[in-house]
Amino acid sequence: MEVIENLLRAMTLEEKIGQLTMAARGEVFPPNEASEAEVLHGIRAGRIGSLVGTHGAEVTTRLQRVALEETRLRIPLIFGFDVMHGYRSVFPVPIGETAAFDPVLWEHTARMAAYETRAAGVTLTFAPMLDVTRDPRWGRVVESPGEDPWLGAQFARAKVRGFQGAGIGMPASVGAAVKHIGAYGAVTAGRDYASVDISDRALNEVYLPPFRAAVEAGAAVIMPSFNDLGGVPTTANVDLLRDTVRRRWGFDGVMVSDFNAVAELVKHGVVDDVAQAAALALQAGIDIDMASNAYGLGLPLALERGDVTIGMIDEAVRRVLTLKAKLGLFEHPFAPELDTAERDAKLVAARRLAREAATKSVVLLKNEAGLLPLKPGQRVALIGPVVGADGLLGAWHAAGKEVKAVSIREALHLALPPGALSFAKGVDVEGEDVSGIAEAVRIARQADVVILSLGELEGHTGEAASRARPSLPGRQRQLAEAVFEVGRPTVVLLSSGRPLTLPWLIERAQAVMVLWFLGIETGNAVTALLLGYANPTGKLPISWPRSVGQIPICYSERSTGRPFSATDMYTSGYLDTPVTPQFPFGHGLSYSRVAIRNLRATPAIVGMDDAIAVEADVSNVGVMAGEETVLLFVRDVVARIAPRVMELRGVTRISLAPNASGTVRFDLPVKSLAFPAGDLGPEVQPGEFELMVGSSAEPSALVRTRITVRG
Ligand code: BGC
């Protein structure tokens, strides 16, 4: 583009490096965050090209004016912010929203978030987070789409479409910075920022597919992860970033480092000083240095030393300026002026969408003897510390505190007849005080049914929030056990950012619902589900382990030479724990019950370029109308690389009245049966494949058939 080339010619080295520098404004993380005065000074001098974490129409407009009116070249700033699950209207956290298994919903919530975000002057969101993970100890499970690469890829496409809309320059769109490429979800022992050491096959098969899908969907920006991969910090990983992502995948957008990650190459121990750190990152293809100022401090010296060339710097600047042009910043640098009527209508629509998303994200794990939905006339005791709105919006709640969040307690109170609801907190989420348990027991005794609302708070989840014991913090177990002793039918509501290992609780509760963190409409969604105005449809996007010892755990294991058998001890199991998870991937009950039968695949013998129509009959054998999400898994029966026992390749849904039946259909392209073969390139090996269809990955509940792929 001519404007960009003209700018490049006019820029000093310092101004070029400025375009590659993203500053953090604030004083929370010294020395990475600069004060207001420092930021203003840096912008005026052309030493800052973008900001992380600054949001809101007033402040972004003020700073943008400085860039446009008080700098030599008048280049607009990019404001980047973590809008992960809504800006003001906060939707369920990503692991929760993934449980909806619904790409249309995923796209809609991102679209709404993009509208609100752009209105706040922010043009780049550091989202979606696409780290596949099989380790509930890792706090960032809450931000992720769970354990499955195929599902993660669907999530990636939907979110990129939603955030970016018809183009990132449109007034209701933002650029999507997909993160954190580099198998971050496989950090050793679930400890944040720890090392990752996995095979190239696992990287290609499990961790990269969502990123590839995001690139194919046109994601504007990619952020590499903090961790190293087999000793190579991702921030300096030439093979991954330049060779795979840029060259093989054809990604021509911007790469932005994670917060301070360029300077951290020194701490990783791979370089001596920031100049070398800056050189390694630029060589790997990182265009923007987020918050470490290693480019500002180090690139001039790296250039002098000959570790980088001016051509490499120009290449990065060109990409950043191109991104600014695509974002429309040269023509529309400020937060768009919103029409008040439209804004008000959007707020109403956003709340409706937040309720829909929250309702669809809840997973009903257990419902013995039809305890749920609650019956009219029941006296309900609501017990537990996780019933308010505080600490429950989710780890990245952006500007969510600006709008009202509906709590479980207030929504239930409004929905039940006067006098039907009593409440006792019992204990706090954390802490040792158990003096409130007696009151909780007292109200449980007077009730027909108890709702026990337990879990984590948002601060227990997210970045730097790994937990070696992902269970209930504080004295919540003591509270639960005292309440179970009363013997009333008990529904447990679990708020958490990850699966919690709670076999004792799951055994004793009659019903268990996982809420994750549902956002501003938590209370209304949960109440509608509890009372049966809505029927649960959510499914686990991650296996739910029984104990920490089973982690990492996933449904899509590779076949071993000694698969577990209950009658042969020399098989792959544990002496002290069942081998199965507490609940498998895809598990989620509803108030209806479906039966799936008669799986057929046509044609049953196919060529490499064909597609297979996979159909099954589904009947609602329950008493309530409901919607069922049906999953299609595949297994390569024989392949030269030991195949996985099953892999998700299709999701569809069907709505059925009681006693009604219908047919679900998946279109399965033969190409989607490929796996990274000998040279890690995708390959479909001819032969037999098993197709499995069911409501979850529970092997005993799947219907199966086989097809043959001809060579
Ligand atoms: C996180 C990123 C985030 C960035 C900016 C980092 O600490 O790892 O996910 O986008 O901060 O807030």
Boltz pocket constraint, residues with backbone or C-beta under 6 A from the ligand:
constraints:
  - pocket:
      binder: B
      contacts: [[A, 52], [A, 53], [A, 82], [A, 126], [A, 179], [A, 258], [A, 259], [A, 463]]
      max_distance: 6.0
